[in-house]
Amino acid sequence: MSESETELEPCRHCGTETTQRAEGIPYCSMDCIGARRRELEQETIECPYPDCDWSTNYSPDKGLSRAIAYHKAEQHREEHRSQLAEANPTGGNQ
């Protein structure tokens, strides 16, 4: 292989084999570059309860995305509260 030839590598976003590079990183299209950038700009809300792997991502610069994520997080917290209430119907008063 000559120095001008580039090896096939999977696109960082979609995994399609490509010889194209963006700043040395394999991306097969501008769509993949944009999608990857949006993914990296996302923030994540994770459940603080042990052994719960629930999470949701949102774009912090988009109010609707943030509002939806916070709503989903509140709904998830309610699920944990309901489960705790079912497990301890007396509310902890003994």
Secondary structure, 3 states (H helix, E strand, C coil): CCCCCCCCEECCCCCCEECCEECCEECCCHHHHHHHHHHHHCEEEECCCCCCCCEEEECCCCHHHHHHHHHHHHHHHHHHHHHHHHHCCCCCCC
